[in-house]
Amino acid sequence: MSSEQAAIGQAPAVPAPPVMRPAMTRTFLAMMAREVRVIRRNFVSTFLRVLVQPLMFVFVFAYVLPKIGSGGPMSGEDGSFTTILVPGLVASSLLMQAVMAAVMPLMMELSWQRSISDRALAPLPIPMLAIQKITAAGLQGLLGGLLVFPAVLFIHADGQAPRIHVSSWAILVMTLVAGSLLAAAGGLLLGTLIDPQKTQMLFALVLLPLTMLGCVYYPWAALGDVRWLQIVSLFNPLVYLSEGLRAALTPEVEHMPTWAFSLALLGGTAVLTWLATRTFTRRVLT
């Protein structure tokens, strides 16, 4: 104690305790571990939800119609249609699952109960909380895409087996990972922009057009005779995911150049993640 402090009866100054910075990595991993436990607990319902639509589509177009001798692209003995179908159905299932995994929980958390406020209390910056949601939804989307592979590979009529082989594991992994994160970031962005009371608009005005015009049932190059649609479809992220999987799984089918879908998937993921974190932060703080 200094003589001046003793003279005026003041206690000596106590140094402020060091500021404890939150362990963001540990918190992020703990939240992801919680998401994995939820996925594992709900695996059966997730499995059924993901598989119903592609399973029925493959059953009708690759098994029933060839069996009854229907004409069209699924007729023939070379499995050409099922070969085109495999990457598209995997891509559409991945995108649908990732978008819904990002949108539906967020809609509930932004409802009148505002349970998102509880998440915001975690020792994690709000933009990082948005990235955690994108990562968790992307993981569910990736799982959804992988679950579709057995159905589209093994359900077909005689002579309709798809010709599938991995031409590049690097392209396959990049497309699956970047595509799932792209879809999850887009889902989070939509979830922060759409009124929770108008969720049905998401299906009618966004997801259905994305799927029908996302080169799921035909390669992008086949749209050459409908040039305006070929150009418009470039604004559809599902096109790049479908074409990336075709390049990796069915390289003999004409597909978009590797640099084109790679740039769109990686660049689109970065842009949508940046936008989603901004809109998510705004919604949480208002």
DOGUDREN-177509 format. One record per residue: z, y, x of N, C-alpha, C in turn. Coordinates in steps of 0.001 Angstrom, whole numbers, plus 500000, padded with zeros to 6 digits. Each point is the difference from the previous one (the first is absolute). Layout:
% residues N
ZYXZYXZYX;...
***
This chain:
% residues 286
500000498812500859500000501188499141500000501226500887;499087500901499724499906501217500796501143500933499646;500257500929500885501075500966499753499714500865498797;498697500318499758499660500822498850500293499247498710;499633498685499930500250499210498810501489499804499783;500759499796501104501446499840499868500651501265499499;499478501136500419500589501270499605499833500254498523;498893499583499408499761500287498590500274498791499120;500488498910500618500421498842499225498862499167499453;498837500013500610498870499223499552499982498647500687;499535498985499246499824498675500571498756499984500860;499969499172500977498807499930500842498811499489499199;498827500500500340498778499602499300499721498526500263;499673499259498921499669498586500102498482499854499997;499428499383500955498528499866500012499521499196498803;498881500440499419499442499316498840499543498601500391;500221499002499115499567498636500322498481499937500090;499495499133500815498539499886500113499395499564498667;498827500535499711499306499655498769499464498578500127;500348499142499012499538498618499991498635499926499323;498984499755500776498658499885499421499863498642499320;499462499999498764499861498710499290499055499067500732;500330498744499983499145498986500638498834499716499071;498943500813500118498885499894499060499315498644500065;499844499507501203499333498699500124500797498915499314;501340500014500218500846498986499373499976500130498486;500039501215499504499960500207498557498661499556499416;498921500356500691498660499613499536499887498482499921;500451499309501047499910498545500014500896499374498944;501163500604499750500887499475498963499363500126498621;499322501117499742499326500172498717498827499040499872;499296499742501091498906499030499949500531498587499787;501156499697500605500598498683499785500370499814498534;500454501066499363500311499924498566498727499707499207;498890500666500359498739499768499301499542498548500162;500174499436501202499603498619500236500835499052499143;501298500284499864500851499159499150499555500071498548;499614501187499546499529500143498622498709499220499795;499079500093500965498744499256499900500270498502499967;500906499532500839500306498580500051500645499530498694;500861500818499432500649499621498750499010499974498840;499008500911500030499022500086498909498673499351500374;500015499043500930498749499461500518499182499307498915;500660499241499131499264499243498981499284500952499047;500717501019499513499366500949499080498903500783500695;500212500355501269498958500697500758498782499104500187;500238498739500310498918499030500194499143499883498741;500658499870498847499256499848498753499253501282499637;500649501141500193499368501265499643498764500268500848;500073499672501271498890500258500909498828499059499737;500292498753499674498950498989499952499248499908498683;500586500464498900499397499740498690498570500518499915;499778501279500292498661500578499836498967499378500945;500242499959501320498976499385500868499821498516499727;501067499302499620499878498577499710499072499758498814;500176500776498928499152499842498830498562500404500299;499827501038500788498646500450500333499265498934500805;500680499440501022499371498962500811499732498766499157;500935499647499124499826498812499168498763500123499109;499803501183499419498868500187499086498686500103500764;499946500832501030498734500294500665499607498974501059;500978499350500635499667499049501065500123498553499562;500593499759498824500150498617499547499347499767498638;500400500781498983499529499735498644498505500262499865;499538501193500376498593500341499804499047499105500800;500290499700501267499114499034500670500022498623499348;501138499593499459500091498681499359499137499919498745;499942501096499246499216499978498763498563500431500229;499645500277501255498610500305500334499577501390499628;500930500948499958499637501374499662499214500624501137;499056500855499662499253500725501020500809501158500539;499390500738500888500689501159500541500309499803501464;500762500918500590500261499937501433500851498820500401;500743499400499062500838498877500350499268498669499954;498745499994499537499240498760500009499430499760501386;499548498780500243499494499671501329500929499043500703;499570499510501133500748498963500689500540500443501355;499931501275500305500439500421501317501331500732499984;500618500164498830501280500697499930499920501457500385;498817500603499846499834501381500456500892500961499237;500142499784498683500798500929499223501481499879500348;500502498782500137501405499836500364500275500519501403;499008499917500881500164500565501339500192501502499936;499231500660499145500145501441499813501314500320499302;500428499101499129501162500253499151501322499951500761;500118499121500985501278499795500685500562501291500596;499258500720500863500576501233500562500319501045498926;499138500096498984500221501004498960501256499745499193;500236498744499623501188499695499209501276500150500824;499954499624501253501165500218500866500291501490500122;498952500805500193500172501449500136500552500624498727;499454499626498844500453500597498747501432499603499687;500370498755500275501375499564499761500965500724500923;499612500150501260500844500723500948500211501436499547;498921500675499641500107501403499582500821500134498729;499753499155499008500710500096498737501499499791500196;500354498992500789501406499702500204500703501113500775;499345500555501022500614501055500793500186501271499174;498996500352499219500109501203499162501131499847498983;500050498858499326501034499804498981501388499910500625;500101499416501196501291499910500677500509501373500416;499104500950500196500415501367500329500257500831498753;499171499822498979500076500865498821501149499633499076;500132498729499638500941499619498959501455500300500357;500501499627501195501382500392500317500195501509500035;498979500724500502500133501450500078500057500623498615;499220499478499067500040500516498637501400499864499403;500644498877500245501352499800499484501007500895500714;499817500165501302500939500828500756499857501477499688;498819500418499543499787501410499654500228500282498515;500444498993499258500246500192498573501238500852499800;500446500083498753501093500920499682501299499659500729;500179498735500419501208499649500727499983500517501440;498813500287500511499842500553501349500723499155501037;499794498688499955500646499128500980499444500210501405;498894500727500107499459500300501319500976500832500812;500868500736499313500996500819500699500945499128500809;500304498786499507500864499101500757499325499565501289;498702499708499927499270499625501211499983501148501008;499893501227499476499924501156500888501289500240500755;501102499378499567501278500153500693500104499131501242;499066499099500163500003499154501198499789500854501244;500595499574501127499844500781501239498585499862500568;499049500495499221498586499902500363499301501240499456;499225500705500805499264501153499475499102499582498846;499815500898499062499223499661498804498581499578500345;499296500654500935498672499479500363500045498570500530;501062499657500739500129498626500480500298499042498851;500698500486498983500225499184498815498666499690499315;499110500985499968498666499766499438499235498968500821;500091500086501314499315499033500855500581498607499800;501321499921499792500610498693499724499459499409498708;499825500826498987499441499516498734498561499541500184;499228500729500800498615499603500274499973498665500744;500872499847500984500044498754500763500379498820499111;501009500200499135500438498921499116498897499622499005;499337500994499419498915499720499059498817499362500718;499713500451501220498927499390500773500277498544500315;501267499678500270500371498608500252499755499140498767;500333500523498828499747499256498771498496499851499743;499243501037500301498555499912499843499394498961500933;500456499978501243499511499020500961500318498581499532;501218499817499496500377498688499466499116499624498815;499730500972499124499134499727498853498608499588500411;499449500650501016498672499626500474499972498608500607;501035499658500771500043498687500626500177498885498978;500714500284498912500212498975498977498710499624499283;499024500896499998498755499755499276499075499055500776;500141499946501311499092499198500820499852498553499520;501098499270499765499811498599499570499198499869498713;500245500898499028499286499906498725498506500207500181;499625501028500731498573500312500119499284499055500949;500730499281500839499365499080500932499786498607499413;500911499562499131499998498595499594499654499763498532;499884501056499186499638499803498594498522500342499845;499169498989499888498561500214499842499362498690499566;498803500103499453499246498803499618499341499390501238;499473498796499832499290499343501086498814500856500451;499882500183501292498906500795500549500254501489499984;501179500422499510500307501421499920501097500421500984;500271499157500988501033500335500981499583501229500812;500899500965500150499646501190500791499911499668501483;499114500680500684499854499830501444500826501084500682;501203499615500415500952500948500556500375499578501411;499958500927500934500554499779501328500348501354500595;501059500024500782500473501261500590499150500317501221;499216501049499895499150500401501119500747500875500993;501050500686499522500781500867500883501408500127499429;500961499410500697501387500112499556500488501444500083;499518500751500980500421501401500135499574500804498778;498750499826499562499522500713498816500752499536498760;500260498711499894500714499482498830501403500571499907;500741499955501095501376500509499985500011501507499751;499113500730500673499937501443499801499688500345498545;499045499288499408499606500286498622501128499701499039;500666498875500167501094499635499098501168500974500111;500405500324501223501157500879500198499672501430499585;498894500531500504499637501380499650499693500124498519;499324498986499420499692500053498574501237499980499135;500991499182500366501229499952499213500779501300500091;500055500605501179500695501282500150499236501122499302;498665499950500060499188500992499302500250499943498497;499996498787499437500237499853498572501410500431499625;500983499659500834501383500379499705500186501509500060;499382500645500998500095501457500091499325500669498808;498836499458499597499345500534498812500841499799498755;500663498856499887500873499752498853501169500961499964;500612500259501165501121500950500033499528501405499645;498814500367500477499452501313499663499761500117498499;499405498975499399499774500025498558501317500047499238;500988499257500488501286499972499320500713501335500005;499748500820501010500634501313500050499204501064499249;498757499689499657499157500976499306499904499747498497;500165498732499585499835499646498590501330500088499274;499963500547498818501178500038499141500418498568499671;501297499639500202500437498636499688499704499574498569;499892500953499085499716499666498608498528499650499771;499167500233501012498563499762499847499507498950500998;500844499016500254499647498974500979498757499236499584;499790499838498682498845499222499547498680500611500459;499993501305500278498790500640500507499613499445501365;501004499537500749499730499468501327499066498799499917;500205499150498993499163498812499858498606500370499488;499960500836498991498726500288499346499093500885500848;500573500983500664499185501000500696499912499805501506;500868499154500563500008499848501457499737498555500413;500885499091499637499916498638500521498788499237499491;499684500125498713498846499275499471498690500456500633;499709501316500078498767500421500690499981499607501482;501162500094500672500044499602501407499593498544500175;500495499145499103499712498573500127498560499676499644;499508500543498908498653499668499559498930500544500935;500280501129500655499008500629500873500409499935501469;500845499027500339500512499898501363499315498942500844;498771499620499644499250498983500745500768498686500079;500701499673498921500720498734499926499034498857499722;499034500228499105499103498940499534498610500096500629;499820500925500904498706500168500668500232500795501279;499198499789501023500153500790501223499480501425499809;500500500907500808499619501407499894498504500178500256;499436499215500902498578500127500309499124499682498799;500497499186499054499210499636498829499775501177499065;500749501092500188499841501175499148498871500901500481;499215499537500948498920500838500527499010500438498941;499791499181498978499075500369498932500619500980499008;501306500181500079500698500985499149500672500978500959;499157500808500629500459500806501125501150500930499630;499930500611498829501056500945499626501355499298499876;499986498769499472501241499255499884500496499542501364;499077499674500885500384499608501344500724501137500719;499515501227499762500636501165500632501341500305499345;500041499984498671501246500287499288501089498993500353;499605498737500194500991498963500294500688500199501347;499439500856500845500642500271501285501336500714499841;500272500552498828501293500633499737501031498989499483;499599498756499891500885498947499503500595499247501187;501321500064500222500574499309501175499844498493499950;499892499424498795499851498559499902498681499528500620;498991500858500018498711499643500608500201499647501469;500755500820500720500181499775501432500866498768500264;500951499744499135500821498806500152499169498738499747;499188500023498951499131498859499707498997499765501122;499388501078500487498995499856501053500621499569501324;501211500463500281500675499563501212500299498513499986;500431499493498846500268498573499884498696499198500055;498911500547499468498714499299500114499554499912501461;500208501085500727499616499976501415500812498970500771;501269499803499608500868499075500718499843498560499541;499731499796498688500007498651499431498605499453499716;499070500876499628498642499558499641498985500864500738;499948499909501322499124500895500768498523499801499701;499623498834499432498588499785499679499558500809498791;500956500477499170499680500869498872499877501432500524;498958500680499614499804501367500471501181500859499594;500516500769500953501204500784499731499909501350500690;500936500853499693500068501336500580500294499909501497;499493500932500804500296499968501439501502500039500272;500403499325501064501425499893500320500630501367500213;499299500883500692500580501310500277500235500785498713;499155499773498990500108500774498765501247499605499210;500183498684499746501174499631499207501286500124500818;499929499836501316501199500171500830500466501451499979;499062500918500161500343501422499966500557500391498643;499401499493498925500469500345498659501391499433499739;500255498756500408501303499385499752501100500671500818;499765500189501296501027500590500855500197501480499700;498881500742499875500112501418499681500554500235498612;499554499195499026500510500141498649501479499710499908;500472499010500754501434499695500012500807501178500525;499534500601501089500711501141500581500030501183499033;498857500308499381499931501155499092500839499769498749;499871498837499380500749499731498772501501499912500264;500386499472501169501427499959500340500554501402500146;499260500874500657500440501398500168500126500682498639;499010499839499152500060500618498676501140499424499160;500169498666500061501028499353499189501402500437500422;500229500152501307501325500437500443500295501416499538;499003500848499958500204501379499542500301500047498499;499195499309499202500231500026498556501289499267499635;500331498931500722501247499278499740501197500892500304;499965500694501131501107500907500360500164501087498949;498883500543499505500063501042498982500611499492498708;499629498765499598500530499445498754501489499685500116;500420499529501157501415499659500190500881501245499996;499510501064500604500803501210500138499965500897498764;499114499743499041499939500843498805500692499341498832;
***
